Amino acid sequence: MIYKNEDFKNFGFLKIEISKEIKDNLVNEILKLKKEKEAIILAHYYVRDEIQKIADIVGDSLQLSIEASKTNAKIILFAGVNFMAETAKILSPAKKVLLPDLNAGCSLADSCPTEDFKKFLEKHPNHTVISYVNTTAEIKALSDIIVTSSNAVKIVNSLSKDEKIIFGPDKNLGDYVNSKTGKNMILWNGACHVHKRFDLNAILNLKKLFPTAKIIAHPECEKPIILIADFIGSTAALLKFTKTDNSDTFIVVTESGILFKMKELCPDKTFITAPPTDENCSCNDCSYMKLNTLEKIYLCLKYELPEIQLDINLIKVAKKSLDRMLELS
């Protein structure tokens, strides 16, 4: 049977039968398919542990796309979310880019619809448009510069003191950058559903239980949490900090998937997940990231679907904002 992308829009719910023999040897079957098809598997820090274990590269979204572009792989399978796979396609237009589940969206990217953002830009003409990498290809094409949570402060500081700037879509990250640079950027009101859900009082109570623990937070978090954090940084920066800092206990205020790599790098240290506002849950997961499973990765490689496809002109325009970021950082 020949499958098309439209057949996979509800991919997580399709009942494509996998034999018991393959299920029992799923990892080996994935690795065999990967070799046969000259594919590379990328995994974001937030996906399930078992996927991070088999990935060729585990990392932040942009870093993964950059590293994949340097390889000879014909296929990039991105265990992450839509905008990440789009970025991989922008940087590797000649490669086939696959995403295990087309339903793996991003609340932050979704908080910035293209037409609404266009109208927002029209209300604020003659501004440099800086967008966080957690955006769709269309928003990247409307932007002058793309930034990551690692380089946002540096890039904004590199611009002239009087430069008028629009920053989107993450208001929390934009507010953090304003506080570090002294700028007064106009902020789009978007947010990540994971990072806006953390409970300040619950974190403070954890601190009472573990008084020597250091609170480490992603800059996508709400301002009250940023203010109490001992260290603020991207997922990669958080990893580096826990590895090099003398503390042996950390309260981690970002998506809980990062704990797998933290424990792997520092097995003798203690990592405590910061709780969300939901009292029935002790962790804070991205439901979109968790749509990636080994079963879907196997089917994705087997059928080479769903495939991320972007208009070549959109790729060219969107890439300009990424190239500008690389120049400045």
C-alpha positions as CSV (number, residue, x, y, z in Angstrom):
1,M,0.0,0.0,0.0
2,I,1.2,3.5,-0.8
3,Y,0.7,6.1,2.0
4,K,0.5,9.8,1.6
5,N,1.1,12.6,4.1
6,E,-2.7,13.2,4.4
7,D,-3.1,9.6,5.6
8,F,-0.9,10.4,8.6
9,K,-2.6,13.5,9.9
10,N,-4.0,11.4,12.7
11,F,-0.9,9.2,12.7
12,G,-1.0,8.6,16.5
13,F,-4.4,7.0,16.2
14,L,-3.9,4.9,13.0
15,K,-3.9,1.1,13.7
16,I,-1.1,0.1,11.4
17,E,-0.3,-3.4,12.5
18,I,3.2,-4.2,13.7
19,S,4.0,-7.9,14.1
20,K,4.9,-9.3,17.5
21,E,8.3,-10.3,16.2
22,I,9.1,-6.7,15.3
23,K,7.6,-5.3,18.5
24,D,9.8,-7.6,20.5
25,N,12.9,-6.3,18.6
26,L,11.8,-2.8,17.9
27,V,15.1,-1.0,18.6
28,N,17.1,-3.4,16.4
29,E,14.5,-3.1,13.6
30,I,14.8,0.7,13.8
31,L,18.5,0.6,13.7
32,K,18.4,-1.8,10.7
33,L,16.0,0.5,8.8
34,K,18.1,3.5,9.7
35,K,21.2,1.9,8.2
36,E,19.4,0.6,5.1
37,K,17.9,4.1,4.3
38,E,21.0,6.1,5.2
39,A,19.0,8.0,7.8
40,I,20.0,9.9,10.9
41,I,17.8,10.1,14.0
42,L,17.6,13.4,15.9
43,A,16.1,13.6,19.4
44,H,15.2,16.6,21.4
45,Y,16.0,16.6,25.1
46,Y,12.3,16.5,25.9
47,V,11.4,13.3,24.1
48,R,11.0,9.9,25.8
49,D,14.1,8.3,27.4
50,E,14.0,5.3,25.1
51,I,14.2,7.5,22.0
52,Q,17.1,9.5,23.4
53,K,18.9,6.2,23.9
54,I,18.8,5.3,20.2
55,A,19.2,8.7,18.7
56,D,22.4,9.6,16.7
57,I,22.3,13.1,18.2
58,V,20.4,14.4,21.3
59,G,20.2,18.2,21.8
60,D,18.4,21.5,21.4
61,S,16.3,22.0,18.3
62,L,18.6,24.3,16.3
63,Q,21.7,22.5,17.2
64,L,20.2,19.3,16.0
65,S,19.3,20.8,12.6
66,I,22.7,22.3,12.2
67,E,24.5,19.1,13.0
68,A,22.2,17.1,10.7
69,S,23.0,19.5,7.8
70,K,26.7,18.6,8.1
71,T,26.1,14.8,7.6
72,N,25.8,12.7,4.5
73,A,22.5,11.3,5.6
74,K,19.8,11.1,3.0
75,I,17.0,11.1,5.5
76,I,16.6,13.1,8.7
77,L,14.1,11.7,11.2
78,F,13.4,14.4,13.8
79,A,12.0,13.1,17.1
80,G,10.6,16.4,18.2
81,V,7.8,18.7,17.1
82,N,6.8,20.4,13.8
83,F,8.7,23.6,13.9
84,M,12.0,21.7,14.6
85,A,11.5,19.4,11.6
86,E,10.7,22.5,9.5
87,T,14.0,24.1,10.6
88,A,15.8,20.9,9.6
89,K,14.2,21.1,6.2
90,I,15.2,24.8,5.8
91,L,18.8,24.0,6.6
92,S,18.9,20.7,4.6
93,P,16.5,21.3,1.7
94,A,17.9,18.4,-0.4
95,K,17.4,15.9,2.4
96,K,14.1,14.1,3.2
97,V,12.9,15.2,6.6
98,L,10.5,13.0,8.5
99,L,8.5,13.7,11.7
100,P,7.0,10.6,13.5
101,D,3.7,12.3,14.2
102,L,2.2,15.3,12.4
103,N,0.2,16.1,15.5
104,A,3.4,16.9,17.4
105,G,2.8,20.7,17.4
106,C,4.1,23.4,19.7
107,S,2.0,25.6,21.9
108,L,4.5,28.4,21.6
109,A,4.6,28.3,17.8
110,D,0.8,28.0,17.7
111,S,0.5,31.1,19.8
112,C,1.8,33.1,16.9
113,P,-0.5,32.7,13.8
114,T,1.0,34.0,10.6
115,E,-1.8,36.4,9.7
116,D,-2.0,37.8,13.2
117,F,1.7,38.4,13.4
118,K,1.6,40.2,10.0
119,K,-1.0,42.6,11.3
120,F,1.1,43.1,14.5
121,L,4.1,44.0,12.4
122,E,2.0,46.5,10.3
123,K,1.1,48.3,13.5
124,H,4.8,48.7,14.4
125,P,6.6,49.6,11.1
126,N,10.3,50.3,10.9
127,H,11.2,47.7,13.6
128,T,13.8,45.0,13.4
129,V,11.9,41.7,13.9
130,I,13.5,39.2,16.1
131,S,11.8,35.8,16.5
132,Y,12.6,32.9,18.7
133,V,13.5,29.7,16.9
134,N,10.4,28.1,18.3
135,T,8.3,29.4,15.4
136,T,6.9,28.2,12.1
137,A,8.7,28.6,8.8
138,E,6.3,31.3,7.9
139,I,7.1,33.4,11.0
140,K,10.8,32.9,10.3
141,A,10.2,34.3,6.8
142,L,8.6,37.4,8.3
143,S,11.6,37.9,10.7
144,D,14.9,39.7,10.3
145,I,16.8,37.6,12.8
146,I,16.1,34.3,14.6
147,V,17.5,33.7,18.1
148,T,17.7,30.8,20.5
149,S,17.4,31.0,24.3
150,S,21.2,30.6,24.3
151,N,22.1,33.5,22.1
152,A,19.1,35.9,22.4
153,V,20.8,38.3,24.9
154,K,24.1,38.4,22.9
155,I,22.3,39.1,19.6
156,V,20.1,41.8,21.0
157,N,23.1,43.4,22.7
158,S,24.9,43.4,19.3
159,L,22.4,45.7,17.8
160,S,22.5,49.5,18.1
161,K,21.4,51.0,21.3
162,D,18.5,52.9,19.6
163,E,17.3,50.1,17.4
164,K,13.6,49.6,17.6
165,I,12.9,45.9,18.0
166,I,9.9,43.6,17.9
167,F,10.4,40.3,19.7
168,G,8.2,37.2,19.4
169,P,6.6,34.9,20.1
170,D,7.7,34.1,23.7
171,K,6.8,37.0,26.0
172,N,8.6,35.5,28.9
173,L,11.9,35.1,27.0
174,G,11.4,38.6,25.6
175,D,10.9,40.0,29.1
176,Y,14.0,38.2,30.3
177,V,16.1,39.6,27.4
178,N,14.8,43.1,28.1
179,S,15.9,42.8,31.7
180,K,19.4,41.6,30.7
181,T,20.0,44.1,28.0
182,G,18.1,47.2,29.2
183,K,16.2,47.2,25.9
184,N,12.5,48.0,25.6
185,M,11.5,45.6,22.8
186,I,7.9,45.3,21.8
187,L,6.8,41.8,22.8
188,W,4.3,39.5,21.1
189,N,2.1,37.8,23.8
190,G,3.0,34.1,23.3
191,A,4.0,31.4,25.7
192,C,5.0,27.8,26.1
193,H,2.3,25.8,27.8
194,V,4.9,23.8,29.8
195,H,6.9,26.7,31.1
196,K,3.9,28.9,32.0
197,R,2.4,26.0,34.1
198,F,5.0,25.9,36.8
199,D,3.8,26.6,40.4
200,L,5.9,29.1,42.3
201,N,4.6,28.1,45.7
202,A,5.2,24.5,45.0
203,I,8.8,25.2,44.0
204,L,9.3,27.3,47.1
205,N,8.0,24.4,49.2
206,L,10.4,22.1,47.4
207,K,13.2,24.5,48.3
208,K,12.2,24.2,52.0
209,L,12.4,20.4,51.8
210,F,15.8,20.6,49.9
211,P,17.4,23.8,51.3
212,T,20.8,23.1,49.6
213,A,19.3,22.5,46.2
214,K,19.8,25.0,43.5
215,I,16.8,26.1,41.4
216,I,17.6,26.1,37.7
217,A,15.1,27.5,35.2
218,H,14.6,28.0,31.5
219,P,14.1,31.6,30.4
220,E,10.7,30.7,29.0
221,C,9.4,30.5,32.6
222,E,7.2,33.2,34.2
223,K,9.0,36.1,35.7
224,P,8.4,35.2,39.4
225,I,10.2,31.9,38.8
226,I,13.0,33.6,37.0
227,L,13.5,35.9,40.0
228,I,14.0,33.0,42.5
229,A,16.2,30.9,40.2
230,D,19.9,30.4,41.0
231,F,20.6,29.8,37.3
232,I,18.7,30.6,34.1
233,G,19.6,29.1,30.8
234,S,18.7,27.1,27.7
235,T,18.4,23.3,28.0
236,A,22.0,22.9,26.9
237,A,23.1,25.6,29.4
238,L,21.2,23.9,32.2
239,L,22.9,20.6,31.4
240,K,26.3,22.2,31.4
241,F,25.6,24.0,34.7
242,T,24.5,20.8,36.5
243,K,27.7,19.1,35.3
244,T,30.1,21.8,36.3
245,D,28.5,23.2,39.4
246,N,29.6,22.0,42.8
247,S,26.0,21.4,44.1
248,D,24.7,17.9,44.2
249,T,21.0,18.6,44.2
250,F,18.9,20.6,41.6
251,I,15.3,21.6,41.3
252,V,14.8,21.6,37.5
253,V,12.2,24.1,36.2
254,T,11.8,23.0,32.6
255,E,10.3,20.0,30.7
256,S,11.0,16.8,32.6
257,G,12.5,15.0,29.6
258,I,15.8,16.8,30.3
259,L,16.3,14.8,33.5
260,F,17.3,11.7,31.4
261,K,20.4,13.4,30.1
262,M,21.1,15.1,33.4
263,K,21.1,11.7,35.2
264,E,23.2,10.2,32.5
265,L,25.9,12.8,32.7
266,C,25.8,13.2,36.5
267,P,24.5,9.9,38.0
268,D,25.7,10.8,41.5
269,K,23.6,14.0,41.6
270,T,20.0,14.4,42.5
271,F,17.5,16.1,40.1
272,I,14.0,17.1,41.3
273,T,11.3,18.0,38.8
274,A,9.5,21.2,39.5
275,P,5.7,20.6,39.7
276,P,3.1,22.3,37.6
277,T,-0.1,23.9,38.9
278,D,-1.9,20.6,38.6
279,E,-1.8,19.1,42.0
280,N,-2.4,15.6,40.6
281,C,0.9,15.6,38.7
282,S,4.5,15.8,40.1
283,C,6.1,16.5,36.7
284,N,5.7,18.9,33.8
285,D,5.7,17.2,30.4
286,C,5.2,18.5,26.9
287,S,2.3,16.4,25.6
288,Y,3.4,17.1,22.0
289,M,7.0,15.8,22.6
290,K,5.6,12.7,24.2
291,L,3.7,11.9,21.0
292,N,7.0,10.5,19.7
293,T,7.3,6.8,20.3
294,L,9.5,4.0,19.2
295,E,6.6,2.4,17.3
296,K,6.0,5.6,15.3
297,I,9.7,6.0,14.6
298,Y,9.8,2.5,13.2
299,L,6.7,3.1,10.9
300,C,8.0,6.5,10.0
301,L,11.3,5.0,8.7
302,K,9.6,2.1,7.1
303,Y,7.2,4.1,5.0
304,E,9.3,7.4,4.9
305,L,6.2,9.3,6.1
306,P,5.1,11.7,7.3
307,E,7.5,14.0,5.4
308,I,8.0,17.7,6.0
309,Q,7.6,19.5,2.7
310,L,8.1,23.3,2.3
311,D,7.9,25.6,-0.7
312,I,11.4,26.3,-2.0
313,N,10.8,30.1,-1.9
314,L,9.6,29.9,1.7
315,I,12.8,28.0,2.5
316,K,15.0,30.7,0.9
317,V,13.3,33.6,2.7
318,A,13.2,31.8,6.1
319,K,16.8,30.8,5.8
320,K,17.9,34.5,5.6
321,S,16.8,35.1,9.2
322,L,18.7,32.0,10.4
323,D,21.8,33.0,8.4
324,R,21.6,36.5,10.1
325,M,21.5,34.8,13.5
326,L,24.6,32.8,12.7
327,E,26.4,35.9,11.5
328,L,25.7,37.7,14.8
329,S,26.3,34.8,17.1
